[in-house]
Amino acid sequence: MTDSIVVSEWDSDLFHRKVMELEAQGYVARRETYRVTAEMNPETGIVSHVHSMELYRDARKS
């Protein structure tokens, strides 16, 4: 059994910091799930990028 979470952030520095913190806690990043998605605010037309990735920890090893 695995314990999976998804990290999703607008700020790339905060995203990478959270991923590194979780890896230090024993999570493993599923690098193939890394995505950067452009999202547009319909009111302003400003495009921002959302960074997301799945991480898992093998519950049998915890």
N, C-alpha and C positions, 0 to 999 in steps of 0.2 A: 504494500500500500504506500502511496506517495502523498505528500502534502504539497499542493501546488498553489501559487499565488500569481497574480498579474500586477506588475508595476506599471503605472501609466502616469505621465507627467507632461505638462506643457513646457517646463523649463528643462533644457537638456542637462545642465549642470546638476540640478536637483535629482533628475532621473538617474544619472550615472552614480551619484553619491548614494542614493537609496539602494541601487543594485549592488554596489560594493559593500555596503553595510550588511545586506542580506547574505551575500556570499561569505562574509566573515562569520556569520551566524550558522553557516553550514548549508545554505541553499546553493543550488547549482542552476546557472542560467541556461535556458534552452535558447541558444543563440539563433537558431533557425526561426524563432518566433518574434525576433526583433523587428519592429515596424516603426516607421515615421510616417504619420498620416497628416496631410494638410486639411485643416478645418477652417472654414470661413465664417466669420460673424456676419449673418445676413443683414444686420442693421448698419454696420460700419464698412463692410467689405474687406476688413483686415483679415489676412490669412495668417494663422498660427500653426505650428507643428506640434503634434502630440507624439511623444515617444512611449512605446510600450513593449514589454517583453514578459514572458512567463518564466518563473523560476520554480524549482521543486526541491523538496527535501525528502529523502527516503525515510519514511516513518519507522521502518524496521531497524535503522541504524541509530535512531535518536534514543 
